[in-house]
Amino acid sequence: MFIAMNRFRVLPGHEEAFEAMWANRQGRLAEVPGYVEFHMLKGPKAEDHQLYASHAVWETKEHFEAWTKSEQFRAAHARAGQSTVKYLSGPHFEGFEVIIHEDRDGKRVDEAA
């Protein structure tokens, strides 16, 4: 399993527009193989920004990389430069390979298999 995250530091006063932008965008992730689930997270508020993180779960890192080269990826990001949302800095990507996965019942799933 692979988790792809982007952190967004949104300037004060732009939080509502940022959340609306994500709520109203057409999701394209489910159209590609290996996609598992997506979450948009709202984190702590600092004096100079509100922290958000997108969190997409993929079956493998290779599935995620294929997504980034897909037509669906280009379509999902086609309007990225048209937003009026202001950021403290651009999105910060972090990718994680899952080494331990425990389900809601406490059962460990072997990620190496």
VOZA-167073 format. One line per field, with one value per residue: chain; residue in three letters; x, y, z of N, C-alpha, C, O, CB in turn. Coordinates in pm, 1 decimal. Glycine has a CB too. Example, Ala and Ser with C-alpha at 12.3 -4.5 7.8 and 13.67 -1.06 7.14 Angstrom:
REM VOZA-167073
chain	(A; A) $
resn	(Ala; Ser) $
n_u	(1319.0; 1285.0) $
n_v	(-569.0; -225.0) $
n_w	(780.0; 708.0) $
ca_u	(1230.0; 1367.0) $
ca_v	(-450.0; -106.0) $
ca_w	(780.0; 714.0) $
c_u	(1320.0; 1290.0) $
c_v	(-330.0; 3.0) $
c_w	(780.0; 787.0) $
o_u	(1423.6; 1340.9) $
o_v	(-331.9; 113.8) $
o_w	(846.5; 803.9) $
cb_u	(1130.8; 1408.4) $
cb_v	(-447.3; -59.8) $
cb_w	(904.6; 572.5) $
This chain:
REM VOZA-167073
chain	(A; A; A; A; A; A; A; A; A; A; A; A; A; A; A; A; A; A; A; A; A; A; A; A; A; A; A; A; A; A; A; A; A; A; A; A; A; A; A; A; A; A; A; A; A; A; A; A; A; A; A; A; A; A; A; A; A; A; A; A; A; A; A; A; A; A; A; A; A; A; A; A; A; A; A; A; A; A; A; A; A; A; A; A; A; A; A; A; A; A; A; A; A; A; A; A; A; A; A; A; A; A; A; A; A; A; A; A; A; A; A; A; A) $
resn	(Met; Phe; Ile; Ala; Met; Asn; Arg; Phe; Arg; Val; Leu; Pro; Gly; His; Glu; Glu; Ala; Phe; Glu; Ala; Met; Trp; Ala; Asn; Arg; Gln; Gly; Arg; Leu; Ala; Glu; Val; Pro; Gly; Tyr; Val; Glu; Phe; His; Met; Leu; Lys; Gly; Pro; Lys; Ala; Glu; Asp; His; Gln; Leu; Tyr; Ala; Ser; His; Ala; Val; Trp; Glu; Thr; Lys; Glu; His; Phe; Glu; Ala; Trp; Thr; Lys; Ser; Glu; Gln; Phe; Arg; Ala; Ala; His; Ala; Arg; Ala; Gly; Gln; Ser; Thr; Val; Lys; Tyr; Leu; Ser; Gly; Pro; His; Phe; Glu; Gly; Phe; Glu; Val; Ile; Ile; His; Glu; Asp; Arg; Asp; Gly; Lys; Arg; Val; Asp; Glu; Ala; Ala) $
n_u	(84.6; 40.8; 65.7; -21.3; 39.4; -45.8; 39.3; -119.9; -87.5; -298.9; -378.5; -511.8; -859.3; -903.0; -987.2; -1254.7; -1298.0; -1100.4; -1189.3; -1437.2; -1352.9; -1232.9; -1450.8; -1620.9; -1488.5; -1440.9; -1397.3; -1144.8; -997.4; -1103.7; -1125.2; -896.9; -674.3; -586.6; -646.6; -756.3; -871.8; -966.4; -898.7; -965.9; -806.9; -840.6; -630.3; -443.3; -483.6; -276.7; -118.8; -58.9; -165.6; -399.0; -381.1; -408.6; -444.4; -422.6; -500.9; -436.4; -494.1; -331.3; -304.0; -42.7; 283.7; 351.4; 100.6; 15.3; 211.5; 149.0; -100.3; -20.4; 74.9; -138.1; -424.7; -647.8; -532.4; -419.9; -657.5; -785.8; -622.2; -625.3; -728.0; -580.1; -412.1; -592.4; -719.5; -832.4; -751.5; -525.8; -199.2; 36.9; 264.1; 350.0; 189.1; 302.1; 442.7; 427.4; 519.4; 437.1; 530.0; 343.6; 423.6; 329.5; 7.5; -285.7; -606.7; -947.0; -1022.0; -794.6; -636.4; -341.0; -226.0; -29.4; 191.2; 398.4; 333.6) $
n_v	(-116.7; 230.2; 565.2; 880.6; 1213.1; 1556.5; 1861.2; 2162.4; 2502.3; 2730.2; 3069.4; 3297.0; 3369.7; 3250.7; 2997.8; 2900.3; 2920.5; 2744.9; 2498.0; 2479.9; 2466.2; 2211.8; 2054.3; 2086.0; 1994.8; 1764.9; 1434.5; 1216.1; 1001.7; 741.8; 637.6; 514.1; 230.0; 67.5; 261.7; 333.6; 493.3; 832.1; 1123.5; 1449.5; 1646.9; 1857.6; 2043.8; 2176.4; 2523.5; 2791.8; 3106.6; 3232.0; 3068.3; 2810.2; 2468.9; 2208.4; 1875.7; 1655.8; 1315.7; 1031.2; 691.9; 418.3; 102.9; 27.6; 183.0; 202.4; 209.5; 463.4; 623.4; 570.0; 693.9; 963.3; 1005.0; 984.7; 1052.1; 1117.3; 1233.7; 1466.4; 1592.0; 1628.7; 1818.0; 2032.5; 2292.2; 2403.0; 2632.0; 2839.6; 2907.2; 3125.7; 3105.8; 3173.5; 3088.1; 3011.1; 2886.6; 2677.2; 2355.6; 2080.6; 1779.4; 1446.3; 1113.3; 784.8; 454.7; 192.6; 9.5; -124.9; -235.7; -214.0; -334.5; -229.6; -411.8; -474.5; -653.2; -736.1; -664.1; -812.6; -627.4; -685.1; -899.2) $
n_w	(0.0; -65.1; 36.9; -65.2; 0.2; 11.6; 146.6; 230.7; 291.8; 371.3; 333.7; 583.7; 563.0; 320.1; 351.3; 323.7; 45.7; -44.3; 62.3; -68.5; -333.8; -342.7; -266.7; -481.2; -705.3; -975.0; -903.2; -1009.7; -944.3; -895.9; -1144.3; -1226.4; -1215.9; -906.4; -717.5; -388.5; -168.6; -70.8; 122.6; 239.0; 459.0; 743.2; 927.0; 1207.5; 1295.2; 1235.3; 1319.1; 1076.2; 876.8; 763.0; 799.4; 563.7; 434.7; 164.1; 121.4; -24.5; -84.1; -222.4; -396.4; -465.2; -493.4; -759.1; -884.1; -798.5; -924.4; -1191.3; -1203.3; -1184.7; -1436.9; -1600.6; -1816.8; -1667.4; -1440.6; -1554.5; -1635.3; -1387.3; -1269.9; -1437.5; -1401.2; -1202.5; -1184.7; -1197.1; -966.4; -704.7; -452.1; -191.0; -85.8; 176.3; 95.8; -186.3; -256.0; -59.1; -125.4; 4.8; 9.7; 112.1; 181.4; 301.2; 583.3; 800.2; 856.1; 1021.8; 1081.7; 1168.3; 1360.6; 1487.1; 1360.0; 1197.9; 874.4; 635.9; 463.5; 297.4; 146.3) $
ca_u	(0.0; 115.6; -14.7; 28.2; -16.6; -4.1; 4.2; -152.3; -94.1; -390.5; -376.9; -637.2; -961.4; -917.4; -1023.4; -1384.3; -1278.6; -1021.9; -1276.7; -1537.3; -1283.3; -1217.4; -1583.8; -1687.7; -1409.8; -1476.4; -1298.8; -1104.5; -914.2; -1167.8; -1121.0; -769.0; -646.4; -504.1; -695.6; -828.7; -958.2; -915.8; -945.9; -912.9; -795.4; -822.9; -543.4; -440.5; -476.9; -166.3; -144.9; -45.3; -225.4; -476.3; -319.7; -490.5; -366.3; -493.9; -449.6; -487.0; -439.0; -315.7; -261.3; 103.9; 348.2; 343.7; -33.3; 16.5; 293.1; 71.9; -201.2; 40.4; 103.3; -262.8; -513.6; -733.6; -453.4; -414.1; -791.4; -813.8; -538.2; -626.0; -763.0; -504.8; -359.3; -700.2; -777.3; -806.5; -706.3; -387.3; -126.5; 162.3; 360.8; 287.4; 166.0; 421.1; 412.1; 494.3; 473.8; 471.3; 499.8; 290.8; 500.2; 241.7; -133.1; -370.0; -745.7; -1024.2; -1031.7; -661.7; -566.3; -233.5; -224.3; 109.0; 207.6; 502.9; 277.2) $
ca_v	(0.0; 355.7; 682.6; 1005.2; 1326.9; 1693.4; 1957.0; 2295.8; 2604.7; 2828.7; 3196.2; 3333.3; 3428.7; 3172.0; 2861.2; 2863.7; 2902.0; 2623.2; 2383.9; 2474.5; 2421.1; 2067.1; 1991.7; 2097.5; 1942.0; 1630.4; 1333.2; 1130.4; 894.8; 610.3; 594.2; 450.2; 110.1; 76.3; 362.7; 276.2; 593.4; 968.8; 1207.8; 1585.1; 1667.0; 1994.2; 2032.8; 2288.8; 2660.8; 2871.9; 3249.3; 3276.0; 2976.8; 2692.1; 2352.6; 2103.2; 1771.0; 1554.3; 1185.5; 930.3; 559.0; 339.6; -34.8; 24.7; 306.1; 200.5; 257.9; 608.9; 683.2; 561.0; 800.1; 1094.3; 1012.1; 952.8; 1156.9; 1156.0; 1326.0; 1595.1; 1651.7; 1668.6; 1931.7; 2127.5; 2428.8; 2431.9; 2767.7; 2937.6; 2928.6; 3253.6; 3072.8; 3215.3; 2993.9; 3055.1; 2830.5; 2576.3; 2226.1; 2002.1; 1637.3; 1344.1; 979.4; 687.0; 314.2; 138.0; -108.2; -195.2; -200.3; -280.2; -299.7; -180.7; -518.6; -496.2; -753.6; -683.2; -709.4; -817.2; -542.5; -738.6; -1007.2) $
ca_w	(0.0; -74.4; 71.4; -124.0; 72.5; -19.1; 252.5; 180.0; 396.6; 314.0; 407.2; 649.5; 477.2; 197.3; 388.7; 266.4; -98.6; -61.5; 88.4; -176.4; -454.5; -334.0; -260.4; -610.6; -816.9; -1018.0; -867.0; -1121.3; -889.9; -907.0; -1284.0; -1257.4; -1135.7; -786.7; -623.1; -275.3; -106.2; -62.3; 232.8; 252.3; 603.3; 793.2; 1043.2; 1300.6; 1245.1; 1287.9; 1304.9; 938.1; 780.1; 802.3; 737.5; 504.8; 369.3; 87.6; 162.5; -117.6; -60.1; -345.9; -373.8; -471.9; -538.7; -905.3; -921.4; -780.7; -1029.6; -1316.0; -1192.6; -1212.4; -1580.1; -1670.5; -1867.5; -1554.4; -1358.4; -1625.7; -1630.2; -1248.8; -1234.0; -1549.7; -1357.3; -1079.8; -1186.0; -1206.3; -834.2; -637.6; -317.0; -164.0; -1.3; 237.2; 0.7; -270.7; -190.9; -25.0; -142.4; 84.1; -26.1; 215.4; 162.1; 425.7; 626.9; 894.7; 835.7; 1120.7; 1053.6; 1283.6; 1460.2; 1543.2; 1280.7; 1114.4; 737.3; 590.0; 345.6; 210.6; 63.6) $
c_u	(89.9; 20.0; 53.2; -41.2; 39.3; -51.0; -13.8; -160.1; -169.7; -392.1; -512.6; -732.0; -986.1; -961.5; -1153.5; -1372.5; -1200.0; -1110.5; -1382.1; -1474.8; -1271.4; -1352.6; -1650.9; -1609.8; -1451.8; -1364.7; -1269.3; -1025.5; -973.5; -1165.9; -992.0; -744.0; -561.1; -547.6; -776.6; -924.5; -887.2; -977.5; -886.5; -919.9; -775.9; -745.9; -548.6; -429.2; -360.4; -201.5; -146.5; -104.7; -315.3; -414.2; -426.6; -395.3; -459.4; -423.4; -512.7; -415.6; -443.6; -271.5; -109.5; 156.2; 340.3; 206.2; -40.5; 94.5; 221.6; -37.2; -142.3; 73.6; -23.3; -336.8; -605.7; -661.3; -448.3; -549.3; -822.8; -738.0; -538.8; -651.0; -684.9; -454.5; -464.4; -762.6; -741.3; -760.3; -559.7; -325.3; -3.5; 278.3; 288.4; 265.5; 297.9; 383.0; 493.6; 435.1; 524.4; 435.4; 458.0; 370.7; 423.4; 100.8; -215.3; -513.8; -819.1; -1041.6; -897.4; -582.0; -462.0; -239.9; -79.3; 122.7; 313.2; 449.6; 224.5) $
c_v	(124.0; 470.8; 806.4; 1121.3; 1457.5; 1781.6; 2094.4; 2390.5; 2723.6; 2954.4; 3226.0; 3404.6; 3350.2; 3028.1; 2815.3; 2837.0; 2773.9; 2500.0; 2368.5; 2422.9; 2268.5; 1996.7; 1987.9; 2040.6; 1799.1; 1534.3; 1242.9; 1008.3; 756.1; 555.9; 519.2; 330.5; 141.3; 178.4; 293.9; 377.7; 727.7; 1037.7; 1346.8; 1615.6; 1814.2; 1982.7; 2155.7; 2423.4; 2730.4; 3019.4; 3292.7; 3181.3; 2872.5; 2574.5; 2255.7; 1998.3; 1680.9; 1422.1; 1081.3; 798.1; 481.3; 198.8; -45.6; 161.5; 315.3; 246.5; 410.2; 676.6; 678.6; 667.8; 934.8; 1113.0; 993.6; 1076.1; 1206.5; 1254.1; 1463.7; 1666.0; 1703.8; 1794.2; 2043.4; 2271.7; 2473.3; 2575.6; 2876.8; 2971.5; 3067.2; 3232.3; 3112.1; 3122.9; 3060.0; 3007.2; 2723.1; 2445.8; 2152.2; 1854.9; 1550.7; 1209.4; 878.2; 546.4; 258.7; 13.0; -188.9; -143.5; -282.0; -237.5; -262.2; -285.2; -549.8; -601.7; -686.2; -747.9; -702.9; -739.1; -596.8; -845.2; -955.4) $
c_w	(0.0; -43.9; 16.3; -54.3; 16.7; 94.5; 189.4; 298.7; 337.9; 400.5; 470.4; 553.2; 349.3; 225.1; 321.7; 116.7; -126.9; -43.8; -21.2; -305.6; -454.9; -333.2; -396.6; -727.8; -848.3; -981.6; -985.1; -1073.6; -913.6; -1049.6; -1318.7; -1165.1; -1013.4; -684.5; -513.5; -213.6; -96.0; 58.6; 215.2; 401.5; 636.3; 924.2; 1131.6; 1229.3; 1314.9; 1268.3; 1158.3; 833.3; 846.1; 727.8; 687.2; 448.5; 290.1; 113.9; 71.5; -93.1; -191.3; -310.8; -373.0; -513.8; -691.8; -954.9; -908.3; -893.7; -1164.8; -1317.8; -1231.7; -1360.1; -1665.7; -1722.0; -1755.8; -1462.6; -1424.1; -1619.1; -1489.6; -1208.2; -1338.7; -1505.9; -1234.3; -1074.0; -1187.5; -1071.5; -779.2; -493.3; -302.9; -59.8; 58.4; 150.5; -79.5; -196.4; -167.9; -31.1; -48.4; 44.2; 74.8; 170.6; 298.2; 461.1; 731.9; 871.5; 933.8; 1096.4; 1182.2; 1393.0; 1525.6; 1470.2; 1193.4; 975.8; 690.2; 460.4; 250.7; 115.7; -67.4) $
o_u	(199.2; -92.8; 169.3; -164.0; 156.4; -167.5; 66.0; -230.9; -113.6; -405.1; -616.2; -690.4; -1080.9; -971.8; -1160.9; -1430.8; -1229.9; -1106.9; -1413.0; -1536.6; -1297.3; -1367.0; -1729.1; -1660.9; -1492.5; -1250.7; -1361.4; -990.9; -900.8; -1201.2; -979.6; -787.6; -475.1; -491.9; -857.0; -1044.8; -765.3; -1093.3; -769.3; -1027.0; -704.1; -791.5; -646.7; -373.7; -348.3; -303.4; -225.1; -96.1; -309.0; -396.7; -522.5; -279.7; -561.7; -301.1; -629.6; -293.0; -544.9; -208.5; -52.5; 80.9; 324.2; 197.0; -95.2; 48.6; 232.3; -64.2; -205.8; 98.1; -15.4; -314.0; -637.8; -722.8; -469.7; -554.6; -880.4; -783.7; -460.9; -599.4; -721.4; -454.7; -430.5; -850.7; -632.4; -733.2; -479.2; -388.2; 53.6; 377.8; 177.6; 317.4; 391.3; 300.7; 611.6; 313.1; 639.5; 323.2; 528.4; 384.2; 449.5; 77.5; -214.5; -542.1; -761.0; -1073.0; -887.4; -471.9; -492.0; -256.8; -14.1; 70.3; 316.7; 513.9; 173.8) $
o_v	(123.6; 473.4; 834.1; 1128.0; 1466.4; 1776.9; 2137.1; 2363.1; 2805.9; 2947.8; 3185.5; 3488.3; 3379.9; 2946.8; 2704.1; 2741.1; 2702.5; 2408.3; 2256.6; 2345.0; 2204.2; 1890.1; 1897.2; 2038.3; 1723.3; 1551.4; 1198.0; 921.6; 662.8; 440.2; 466.2; 330.1; 229.4; 182.8; 205.4; 352.6; 736.7; 1013.9; 1360.2; 1610.5; 1886.0; 1919.5; 2230.1; 2434.7; 2727.6; 3051.7; 3379.2; 3209.2; 2849.5; 2580.3; 2224.9; 2028.1; 1635.2; 1417.3; 1046.7; 792.9; 478.8; 177.3; -118.1; 245.2; 424.3; 314.9; 478.1; 775.2; 772.3; 726.3; 1012.1; 1225.4; 987.6; 1188.2; 1325.2; 1348.0; 1565.3; 1787.4; 1811.7; 1869.0; 2138.2; 2364.3; 2571.5; 2635.5; 2994.9; 3057.1; 3118.6; 3328.3; 3086.7; 3085.2; 3152.3; 3077.7; 2682.8; 2427.2; 2161.2; 1809.0; 1576.0; 1193.1; 884.0; 521.5; 275.9; -78.2; -307.8; -22.7; -405.0; -117.9; -262.9; -250.5; -639.9; -636.8; -589.8; -869.1; -599.3; -781.5; -557.6; -877.4; -1032.9) $
o_w	(56.6; -93.0; 46.3; -49.7; -20.2; 134.0; 106.0; 395.5; 265.4; 522.7; 417.7; 473.1; 276.7; 133.2; 269.3; 66.2; -222.6; -125.9; -62.2; -378.2; -556.6; -393.1; -425.0; -839.8; -760.3; -1024.6; -1053.2; -1153.7; -947.8; -1072.4; -1429.1; -1049.9; -1016.3; -574.8; -542.5; -206.5; -110.3; 92.8; 180.3; 462.0; 566.6; 1019.5; 1130.7; 1120.0; 1437.3; 1207.3; 1119.7; 713.7; 966.8; 606.1; 758.0; 418.2; 341.0; 127.0; 88.3; -82.8; -261.2; -207.2; -291.4; -563.6; -746.8; -1056.8; -995.2; -951.3; -1243.9; -1422.7; -1303.4; -1404.0; -1788.4; -1676.6; -1750.4; -1412.2; -1358.0; -1599.2; -1475.1; -1121.7; -1328.8; -1568.5; -1169.6; -966.5; -1180.0; -1064.5; -804.8; -421.2; -392.5; 39.1; 0.3; 133.6; -44.1; -86.3; -247.6; 48.0; -24.2; 44.8; 118.0; 126.6; 397.7; 379.5; 750.2; 867.6; 929.2; 1090.7; 1290.7; 1506.8; 1608.8; 1512.6; 1123.0; 962.4; 703.2; 357.4; 134.1; 15.8; -148.5) $
cb_u	(-96.6; 181.2; -34.5; 3.5; 13.4; -61.6; 114.0; -286.6; 50.8; -533.3; -336.6; -609.6; -922.8; -786.0; -1037.0; -1487.3; -1205.4; -904.7; -1344.6; -1599.4; -1142.9; -1138.4; -1672.9; -1716.9; -1259.2; -1504.2; -1347.4; -1021.1; -893.5; -1311.0; -1136.0; -653.7; -576.6; -367.6; -782.0; -730.5; -1002.8; -946.5; -906.9; -994.5; -679.7; -962.1; -402.3; -325.2; -612.3; -30.1; -40.5; 97.6; -116.7; -632.0; -226.2; -587.1; -285.6; -498.0; -480.5; -468.3; -517.7; -213.4; -319.8; 152.9; 496.4; 373.9; -142.3; 77.7; 428.1; 9.4; -257.9; 166.6; 207.0; -353.6; -597.2; -777.5; -310.0; -372.0; -897.8; -778.8; -397.3; -731.4; -911.8; -387.3; -272.1; -806.6; -729.8; -932.7; -726.3; -382.1; -86.3; 176.2; 488.2; 371.5; 70.9; 477.2; 437.2; 478.2; 520.3; 399.8; 623.1; 138.1; 636.6; 286.9; -179.1; -324.9; -817.2; -1160.0; -1087.2; -673.2; -665.1; -94.8; -319.4; 155.8; 244.1; 615.4; 166.3) $
cb_v	(-0.8; 372.8; 694.5; 1009.6; 1315.6; 1742.7; 1961.2; 2295.6; 2647.1; 2769.9; 3310.8; 3421.9; 3568.3; 3171.2; 2851.0; 2974.3; 3023.5; 2620.0; 2399.2; 2613.9; 2486.2; 2030.0; 2066.1; 2239.2; 1947.6; 1626.5; 1250.6; 1210.2; 916.4; 618.4; 714.4; 551.9; 5.0; 105.6; 470.6; 226.0; 546.7; 1048.0; 1147.3; 1692.3; 1584.7; 2069.1; 2008.3; 2272.6; 2737.8; 2835.9; 3329.0; 3296.1; 2907.5; 2708.0; 2282.3; 2159.8; 1688.7; 1588.6; 1155.8; 976.0; 484.1; 406.1; -127.0; -84.7; 311.4; 59.8; 191.3; 646.1; 611.6; 419.7; 806.9; 1111.6; 906.4; 875.2; 1104.5; 1031.4; 1271.3; 1574.0; 1548.5; 1555.5; 1884.8; 2087.1; 2437.3; 2337.2; 2784.6; 2887.1; 2819.6; 3341.4; 2921.1; 3363.3; 2869.5; 3001.5; 2771.4; 2551.6; 2139.4; 2040.3; 1594.9; 1370.6; 941.9; 720.2; 235.7; 105.6; -64.9; -173.6; -226.1; -246.2; -416.3; -134.0; -643.9; -534.1; -834.7; -708.2; -623.4; -962.9; -401.4; -796.1; -1078.8) $
cb_w	(122.2; -216.2; 225.2; -278.9; 223.4; -156.9; 364.8; 99.0; 447.3; 300.9; 314.3; 771.1; 442.5; 120.7; 540.0; 292.1; -159.2; 38.4; 224.7; -199.9; -464.1; -209.1; -161.5; -637.6; -784.9; -1169.5; -748.1; -1221.2; -742.1; -858.1; -1375.4; -1244.9; -1221.0; -825.4; -696.0; -169.5; 32.7; -192.3; 372.2; 164.2; 659.9; 813.3; 999.5; 1397.1; 1269.5; 1217.0; 1381.3; 908.6; 701.0; 769.0; 836.7; 393.3; 472.8; -66.8; 314.1; -264.8; 53.0; -442.5; -480.5; -571.0; -490.9; -957.8; -832.9; -643.8; -1039.1; -1332.1; -1049.8; -1129.5; -1617.4; -1578.9; -1987.2; -1474.5; -1337.0; -1773.6; -1673.6; -1154.0; -1212.0; -1650.3; -1327.7; -1067.9; -1302.7; -1298.7; -737.7; -639.8; -286.3; -115.5; -81.0; 383.4; 74.2; -393.5; -275.7; 117.2; -285.8; 238.4; -167.3; 346.8; 102.0; 413.3; 683.6; 1045.2; 687.1; 1266.5; 983.7; 1238.1; 1396.1; 1686.2; 1194.3; 1180.4; 646.6; 570.7; 387.5; 294.1; 137.7) $
